[in-house]
Amino acid sequence: MPTNAASTQGRAVPLYFLGLGFIMLGAGLMDYFDSLVPMAACASAGVMLSAPLVKQLVRRFLGRRMDQSAD
């Protein structure tokens, strides 16, 4: 995965929605197979796919905070 902010900025939201899709898929598979394993696996993937969005939001928040303290 790229490490610079410019390349991950455009992909953070689609990855987040893909993670939500995995969570929905896990819920459906959990109902179909009557097991918690699909939900656990898909929820883990959802959490991992939401990490770039969380990092982007934290960077944005810290950037604004640093700008306010400089004034």
Number of C-alpha atoms within 10 A of each C-alpha: 5 7 7 8 12 9 11 17 14 11 12 20 17 13 19 20 14 16 22 19 16 22 22 16 16 23 18 14 17 17 13 10 10 10 12 13 13 21 20 15 13 22 21 15 18 22 15 13 21 19 15 19 19 14 15 16 14 12 13 12 12 12 11 12 11 11 10 9 7 7 5
